[in-house]
């Protein structure tokens, strides 16, 4: 209970306390072992529900609590990325290639799909899963034919590649524990409105990417958890019928492997 130091005439109950990433995980309905979400903001938080027992990662990931409810604790593996949505801001504010974020979808779709430009946005080092504070940003693969659309495309794609890097480590760890592999990623945040980015994310992961109709999943998750705690909501029915836009992989396996190989080489150069 709290009165906020007398601000409220009568004390009110505190029925839920959650961080924003944990709230998004719950709001996305990632309640079962192996389910994962990625929140696209300035940076990104990627979380996977690893069940009722903590998992110690040797893959550059953090182990933390997802939530505790009714005496039952769920744990997560988490990877935090420094620059995802902020790359779009960099393209706009520093490079002045775009006037607003909405332009990036059209420009990326106009770009030469065979262009091999990569941007590694290690402006303040690399976060998960590399944790290299000495790494610096890198642009590679530029040719005479690389123009604004290709550069913007590379800026969007580096967001998806960084999510891939974290999920690869999570999925590998789960498979080593003989747990089911990841089949879908639930996503939220402003950049998820970008159809090019979401399709490329599905292509480069090789799994479904699911974008909820609802926005502000962090707030929704906290509200749902509070309502369940107070008995307002039935947790068994609360998430039924949630509408999601689904992106399925369309990229061929050979193309996907070639693109990922190029990204990994770019990461290696960044950390030299």
KOLNUNU-612501 format. One record per residue (C-alpha): residue in three letters; z, x, y; residue number from 1. Coordinates in steps of 0.1 Angstrom, whole numbers, plus 2048, in hexadecimal, padded with zeros to 3 digits. Each point is the difference from the previous one (the first is absolute). Example, Ala and Ser with C-alpha at 12.3 -4.5 7.8 and 13.67 -1.06 7.14 Angstrom:
! residues 2
@rest:ALA; pz:84E; px:87B; py:7D3; nr:1
@rest:SER; pz:7F9; px:80E; py:822; nr:2
END
This chain:
! residues 272
@rest:UNK; pz:800; px:800; py:800; nr:1
@rest:UNK; pz:7FA; px:80B; py:823; nr:2
@rest:UNK; pz:805; px:7F3; py:824; nr:3
@rest:UNK; pz:7ED; px:81D; py:80F; nr:4
@rest:UNK; pz:820; px:80A; py:813; nr:5
@rest:UNK; pz:806; px:7DD; py:80C; nr:6
@rest:UNK; pz:7DC; px:7F8; py:80A; nr:7
@rest:UNK; pz:800; px:7E3; py:7E8; nr:8
@rest:UNK; pz:81B; px:7E5; py:803; nr:9
@rest:UNK; pz:803; px:7FD; py:7DA; nr:10
@rest:UNK; pz:7FA; px:81D; py:7E8; nr:11
@rest:UNK; pz:7DF; px:7FE; py:7EC; nr:12
@rest:UNK; pz:7FB; px:80D; py:7DD; nr:13
@rest:UNK; pz:7EC; px:81F; py:7F8; nr:14
@rest:UNK; pz:7ED; px:7F7; py:7E1; nr:15
@rest:UNK; pz:7E7; px:81C; py:7FE; nr:16
@rest:UNK; pz:7FB; px:824; py:80D; nr:17
@rest:UNK; pz:7DF; px:811; py:7F8; nr:18
@rest:UNK; pz:7EA; px:81C; py:80E; nr:19
@rest:UNK; pz:7DD; px:7F6; py:80B; nr:20
@rest:UNK; pz:7EE; px:811; py:7E3; nr:21
@rest:UNK; pz:818; px:7F0; py:7E7; nr:22
@rest:UNK; pz:7FB; px:7DE; py:811; nr:23
@rest:UNK; pz:7DB; px:804; py:7FC; nr:24
@rest:UNK; pz:803; px:809; py:7DB; nr:25
@rest:UNK; pz:814; px:7E1; py:7FA; nr:26
@rest:UNK; pz:7EB; px:7EA; py:817; nr:27
@rest:UNK; pz:7E1; px:80C; py:7ED; nr:28
@rest:UNK; pz:80F; px:7F3; py:7DF; nr:29
@rest:UNK; pz:802; px:822; py:7F1; nr:30
@rest:UNK; pz:81E; px:7F7; py:7EB; nr:31
@rest:UNK; pz:7F5; px:80D; py:7DE; nr:32
@rest:UNK; pz:7FE; px:823; py:7F1; nr:33
@rest:UNK; pz:7E1; px:813; py:80B; nr:34
@rest:UNK; pz:7F6; px:7EA; py:81D; nr:35
@rest:UNK; pz:7F8; px:812; py:821; nr:36
@rest:UNK; pz:7F9; px:7FA; py:824; nr:37
@rest:UNK; pz:7F3; px:814; py:81D; nr:38
@rest:UNK; pz:809; px:7F8; py:825; nr:39
@rest:UNK; pz:7E6; px:80D; py:818; nr:40
@rest:UNK; pz:80F; px:807; py:822; nr:41
@rest:UNK; pz:800; px:81F; py:816; nr:42
@rest:UNK; pz:809; px:811; py:7E0; nr:43
@rest:UNK; pz:803; px:7F0; py:7DE; nr:44
@rest:UNK; pz:81B; px:7F9; py:7E7; nr:45
@rest:UNK; pz:7F5; px:7FD; py:7DC; nr:46
@rest:UNK; pz:819; px:7F2; py:7E7; nr:47
@rest:UNK; pz:800; px:7F9; py:7DB; nr:48
@rest:UNK; pz:81A; px:7EB; py:7EE; nr:49
@rest:UNK; pz:80D; px:815; py:7E3; nr:50
@rest:UNK; pz:819; px:7E7; py:7F3; nr:51
@rest:UNK; pz:825; px:800; py:7FA; nr:52
@rest:UNK; pz:805; px:825; py:7FA; nr:53
@rest:UNK; pz:7F9; px:81C; py:81A; nr:54
@rest:UNK; pz:7E4; px:818; py:7F9; nr:55
@rest:UNK; pz:802; px:824; py:80C; nr:56
@rest:UNK; pz:7DE; px:80B; py:80C; nr:57
@rest:UNK; pz:7F3; px:824; py:7FF; nr:58
@rest:UNK; pz:7E0; px:7F4; py:811; nr:59
@rest:UNK; pz:80A; px:802; py:825; nr:60
@rest:UNK; pz:80E; px:7DC; py:800; nr:61
@rest:UNK; pz:821; px:7F2; py:80A; nr:62
@rest:UNK; pz:816; px:7EA; py:7E9; nr:63
@rest:UNK; pz:813; px:7E5; py:812; nr:64
@rest:UNK; pz:80E; px:7DD; py:7FE; nr:65
@rest:UNK; pz:7E8; px:7E3; py:802; nr:66
@rest:UNK; pz:81B; px:7E5; py:802; nr:67
@rest:UNK; pz:820; px:7F4; py:7F0; nr:68
@rest:UNK; pz:803; px:7DB; py:7F9; nr:69
@rest:UNK; pz:818; px:7EC; py:7EA; nr:70
@rest:UNK; pz:80E; px:820; py:7F2; nr:71
@rest:UNK; pz:7DE; px:80D; py:7F5; nr:72
@rest:UNK; pz:7F1; px:81F; py:810; nr:73
@rest:UNK; pz:7DB; px:809; py:802; nr:74
@rest:UNK; pz:7F4; px:823; py:809; nr:75
@rest:UNK; pz:7E0; px:80D; py:80F; nr:76
@rest:UNK; pz:7EB; px:81F; py:803; nr:77
@rest:UNK; pz:7F5; px:805; py:824; nr:78
@rest:UNK; pz:7E8; px:816; py:812; nr:79
@rest:UNK; pz:7FD; px:801; py:826; nr:80
@rest:UNK; pz:7E0; px:80B; py:811; nr:81
@rest:UNK; pz:801; px:80D; py:824; nr:82
@rest:UNK; pz:7DE; px:7F5; py:80D; nr:83
@rest:UNK; pz:7EC; px:7E2; py:7F4; nr:84
@rest:UNK; pz:7FC; px:7E5; py:81B; nr:85
@rest:UNK; pz:807; px:81B; py:81A; nr:86
@rest:UNK; pz:7DF; px:810; py:7F6; nr:87
@rest:UNK; pz:7EE; px:7E2; py:80F; nr:88
@rest:UNK; pz:815; px:805; py:820; nr:89
@rest:UNK; pz:7F5; px:824; py:801; nr:90
@rest:UNK; pz:7DC; px:7F7; py:7FD; nr:91
@rest:UNK; pz:805; px:7E8; py:81D; nr:92
@rest:UNK; pz:818; px:812; py:818; nr:93
@rest:UNK; pz:7F9; px:825; py:7FA; nr:94
@rest:UNK; pz:7DC; px:801; py:7F5; nr:95
@rest:UNK; pz:7F4; px:7E1; py:812; nr:96
@rest:UNK; pz:7E8; px:7F7; py:7E5; nr:97
@rest:UNK; pz:80A; px:7DB; py:800; nr:98
@rest:UNK; pz:80D; px:7E8; py:819; nr:99
@rest:UNK; pz:816; px:7ED; py:7E7; nr:100
@rest:UNK; pz:80A; px:800; py:7DC; nr:101
@rest:UNK; pz:7E9; px:7E2; py:7F8; nr:102
@rest:UNK; pz:7E1; px:815; py:805; nr:103
@rest:UNK; pz:808; px:817; py:7E3; nr:104
@rest:UNK; pz:7F5; px:7E7; py:7E5; nr:105
@rest:UNK; pz:7DD; px:7FC; py:80F; nr:106
@rest:UNK; pz:7FB; px:825; py:806; nr:107
@rest:UNK; pz:80B; px:809; py:7DD; nr:108
@rest:UNK; pz:7E8; px:7E7; py:7F1; nr:109
@rest:UNK; pz:7E4; px:80F; py:815; nr:110
@rest:UNK; pz:808; px:824; py:7F6; nr:111
@rest:UNK; pz:7EB; px:813; py:7E7; nr:112
@rest:UNK; pz:812; px:7FA; py:7DF; nr:113
@rest:UNK; pz:7F5; px:823; py:7F4; nr:114
@rest:UNK; pz:811; px:812; py:81C; nr:115
@rest:UNK; pz:81B; px:817; py:7F3; nr:116
@rest:UNK; pz:817; px:804; py:81E; nr:117
@rest:UNK; pz:825; px:801; py:7F8; nr:118
@rest:UNK; pz:81D; px:7FE; py:819; nr:119
@rest:UNK; pz:822; px:80C; py:7F5; nr:120
@rest:UNK; pz:818; px:7F3; py:81B; nr:121
@rest:UNK; pz:81B; px:819; py:7FC; nr:122
@rest:UNK; pz:808; px:7FF; py:825; nr:123
@rest:UNK; pz:825; px:806; py:7F9; nr:124
@rest:UNK; pz:7FD; px:80E; py:7DD; nr:125
@rest:UNK; pz:7FB; px:7EC; py:7E0; nr:126
@rest:UNK; pz:819; px:7E6; py:7F3; nr:127
@rest:UNK; pz:801; px:7F2; py:7DD; nr:128
@rest:UNK; pz:7F8; px:80C; py:7E7; nr:129
@rest:UNK; pz:7FA; px:823; py:80E; nr:130
@rest:UNK; pz:81C; px:805; py:819; nr:131
@rest:UNK; pz:7F0; px:81D; py:811; nr:132
@rest:UNK; pz:80C; px:803; py:824; nr:133
@rest:UNK; pz:7EA; px:81E; py:807; nr:134
@rest:UNK; pz:7DF; px:7EF; py:7F7; nr:135
@rest:UNK; pz:7E9; px:7F9; py:81D; nr:136
@rest:UNK; pz:7E5; px:7E6; py:805; nr:137
@rest:UNK; pz:7DD; px:807; py:7F3; nr:138
@rest:UNK; pz:7DD; px:7F1; py:803; nr:139
@rest:UNK; pz:7E7; px:80C; py:7E6; nr:140
@rest:UNK; pz:7DE; px:7F7; py:7F2; nr:141
@rest:UNK; pz:7F0; px:7FA; py:822; nr:142
@rest:UNK; pz:7DA; px:804; py:802; nr:143
@rest:UNK; pz:7E6; px:7FD; py:81B; nr:144
@rest:UNK; pz:7FC; px:7DB; py:7F6; nr:145
@rest:UNK; pz:825; px:7F8; py:804; nr:146
@rest:UNK; pz:805; px:7E9; py:81E; nr:147
@rest:UNK; pz:819; px:7E7; py:80E; nr:148
@rest:UNK; pz:7FD; px:7E7; py:7E3; nr:149
@rest:UNK; pz:805; px:81B; py:7E6; nr:150
@rest:UNK; pz:81E; px:80F; py:812; nr:151
@rest:UNK; pz:810; px:7DD; py:803; nr:152
@rest:UNK; pz:7F8; px:7FA; py:7DB; nr:153
@rest:UNK; pz:812; px:820; py:7F7; nr:154
@rest:UNK; pz:81E; px:7F5; py:815; nr:155
@rest:UNK; pz:803; px:7E0; py:7ED; nr:156
@rest:UNK; pz:7FB; px:810; py:7DE; nr:157
@rest:UNK; pz:81B; px:81A; py:805; nr:158
@rest:UNK; pz:819; px:7E3; py:802; nr:159
@rest:UNK; pz:7F5; px:7F5; py:7DD; nr:160
@rest:UNK; pz:800; px:823; py:7F2; nr:161
@rest:UNK; pz:824; px:806; py:80B; nr:162
@rest:UNK; pz:80B; px:7DF; py:7EF; nr:163
@rest:UNK; pz:7ED; px:80C; py:7E1; nr:164
@rest:UNK; pz:813; px:821; py:800; nr:165
@rest:UNK; pz:822; px:7EE; py:7FF; nr:166
@rest:UNK; pz:7F6; px:7E6; py:7E7; nr:167
@rest:UNK; pz:7F1; px:81A; py:7E8; nr:168
@rest:UNK; pz:822; px:811; py:7FE; nr:169
@rest:UNK; pz:812; px:7DF; py:7FB; nr:170
@rest:UNK; pz:7E9; px:7F3; py:7E6; nr:171
@rest:UNK; pz:801; px:821; py:7ED; nr:172
@rest:UNK; pz:825; px:7FF; py:7FF; nr:173
@rest:UNK; pz:801; px:7DD; py:7F3; nr:174
@rest:UNK; pz:7E7; px:808; py:7E4; nr:175
@rest:UNK; pz:815; px:81E; py:7F6; nr:176
@rest:UNK; pz:81D; px:7E7; py:7FB; nr:177
@rest:UNK; pz:7E9; px:7EA; py:7EA; nr:178
@rest:UNK; pz:800; px:7E5; py:81B; nr:179
@rest:UNK; pz:7E1; px:7EB; py:809; nr:180
@rest:UNK; pz:7E8; px:810; py:818; nr:181
@rest:UNK; pz:7F8; px:7F2; py:822; nr:182
@rest:UNK; pz:7E6; px:7E4; py:800; nr:183
@rest:UNK; pz:803; px:7F3; py:824; nr:184
@rest:UNK; pz:80D; px:80B; py:822; nr:185
@rest:UNK; pz:80E; px:7E7; py:818; nr:186
@rest:UNK; pz:7FB; px:80A; py:824; nr:187
@rest:UNK; pz:80C; px:7F5; py:823; nr:188
@rest:UNK; pz:7FE; px:80B; py:824; nr:189
@rest:UNK; pz:7E6; px:7FE; py:81C; nr:190
@rest:UNK; pz:7E5; px:817; py:7F0; nr:191
@rest:UNK; pz:7FE; px:7E9; py:7E2; nr:192
@rest:UNK; pz:7E9; px:7EA; py:815; nr:193
@rest:UNK; pz:7E6; px:81B; py:7FF; nr:194
@rest:UNK; pz:7E8; px:7F5; py:7E4; nr:195
@rest:UNK; pz:7F0; px:823; py:7FD; nr:196
@rest:UNK; pz:822; px:811; py:7FB; nr:197
@rest:UNK; pz:80C; px:7E6; py:7E7; nr:198
@rest:UNK; pz:7E0; px:802; py:7EB; nr:199
@rest:UNK; pz:801; px:826; py:801; nr:200
@rest:UNK; pz:825; px:800; py:7F6; nr:201
@rest:UNK; pz:7F7; px:7EB; py:7E1; nr:202
@rest:UNK; pz:7E3; px:816; py:7F8; nr:203
@rest:UNK; pz:812; px:821; py:803; nr:204
@rest:UNK; pz:81F; px:7F3; py:7ED; nr:205
@rest:UNK; pz:7EB; px:7EF; py:7E5; nr:206
@rest:UNK; pz:817; px:7E2; py:800; nr:207
@rest:UNK; pz:803; px:7DF; py:812; nr:208
@rest:UNK; pz:80D; px:7FF; py:824; nr:209
@rest:UNK; pz:811; px:7E0; py:80A; nr:210
@rest:UNK; pz:805; px:7F6; py:825; nr:211
@rest:UNK; pz:818; px:7E3; py:805; nr:212
@rest:UNK; pz:7F7; px:7E3; py:817; nr:213
@rest:UNK; pz:822; px:803; py:810; nr:214
@rest:UNK; pz:807; px:81B; py:819; nr:215
@rest:UNK; pz:821; px:812; py:809; nr:216
@rest:UNK; pz:80A; px:804; py:7DC; nr:217
@rest:UNK; pz:81F; px:815; py:809; nr:218
@rest:UNK; pz:80F; px:7E3; py:813; nr:219
@rest:UNK; pz:7F5; px:7E7; py:7E6; nr:220
@rest:UNK; pz:810; px:814; py:7E5; nr:221
@rest:UNK; pz:822; px:802; py:812; nr:222
@rest:UNK; pz:7FE; px:7DA; py:808; nr:223
@rest:UNK; pz:7F9; px:7F8; py:7DB; nr:224
@rest:UNK; pz:81C; px:816; py:7F3; nr:225
@rest:UNK; pz:818; px:7F1; py:819; nr:226
@rest:UNK; pz:7F5; px:7DD; py:7F6; nr:227
@rest:UNK; pz:804; px:807; py:7DB; nr:228
@rest:UNK; pz:823; px:80F; py:806; nr:229
@rest:UNK; pz:80A; px:7E0; py:812; nr:230
@rest:UNK; pz:7F1; px:7E9; py:7E6; nr:231
@rest:UNK; pz:7E5; px:7F3; py:818; nr:232
@rest:UNK; pz:7E3; px:80C; py:7EB; nr:233
@rest:UNK; pz:7F9; px:800; py:7DB; nr:234
@rest:UNK; pz:7F5; px:823; py:7F8; nr:235
@rest:UNK; pz:7ED; px:7F5; py:7E1; nr:236
@rest:UNK; pz:7E9; px:7EA; py:815; nr:237
@rest:UNK; pz:800; px:811; py:822; nr:238
@rest:UNK; pz:7E3; px:817; py:7F9; nr:239
@rest:UNK; pz:7EA; px:7E6; py:7EE; nr:240
@rest:UNK; pz:7DE; px:7F9; py:80F; nr:241
@rest:UNK; pz:800; px:81D; py:818; nr:242
@rest:UNK; pz:7DC; px:805; py:80C; nr:243
@rest:UNK; pz:7F1; px:823; py:800; nr:244
@rest:UNK; pz:7DE; px:80E; py:807; nr:245
@rest:UNK; pz:7F7; px:817; py:7E4; nr:246
@rest:UNK; pz:7E9; px:81F; py:802; nr:247
@rest:UNK; pz:7F3; px:80C; py:7DE; nr:248
@rest:UNK; pz:7F2; px:823; py:7FA; nr:249
@rest:UNK; pz:7DA; px:802; py:804; nr:250
@rest:UNK; pz:7FB; px:826; py:801; nr:251
@rest:UNK; pz:7F2; px:811; py:7E2; nr:252
@rest:UNK; pz:817; px:818; py:7ED; nr:253
@rest:UNK; pz:7EA; px:81F; py:807; nr:254
@rest:UNK; pz:7FF; px:7F9; py:826; nr:255
@rest:UNK; pz:826; px:7F9; py:800; nr:256
@rest:UNK; pz:807; px:821; py:7EF; nr:257
@rest:UNK; pz:7E9; px:814; py:817; nr:258
@rest:UNK; pz:811; px:7F1; py:81F; nr:259
@rest:UNK; pz:823; px:807; py:7F3; nr:260
@rest:UNK; pz:7F6; px:823; py:7F7; nr:261
@rest:UNK; pz:7F4; px:806; py:823; nr:262
@rest:UNK; pz:821; px:7F2; py:80E; nr:263
@rest:UNK; pz:815; px:816; py:7EA; nr:264
@rest:UNK; pz:7EC; px:81F; py:80B; nr:265
@rest:UNK; pz:806; px:7F6; py:824; nr:266
@rest:UNK; pz:825; px:7FD; py:7FA; nr:267
@rest:UNK; pz:800; px:823; py:7F0; nr:268
@rest:UNK; pz:7F0; px:80F; py:81F; nr:269
@rest:UNK; pz:819; px:7EE; py:817; nr:270
@rest:UNK; pz:81D; px:811; py:7EF; nr:271
@rest:UNK; pz:7F1; px:824; py:7FF; nr:272
END
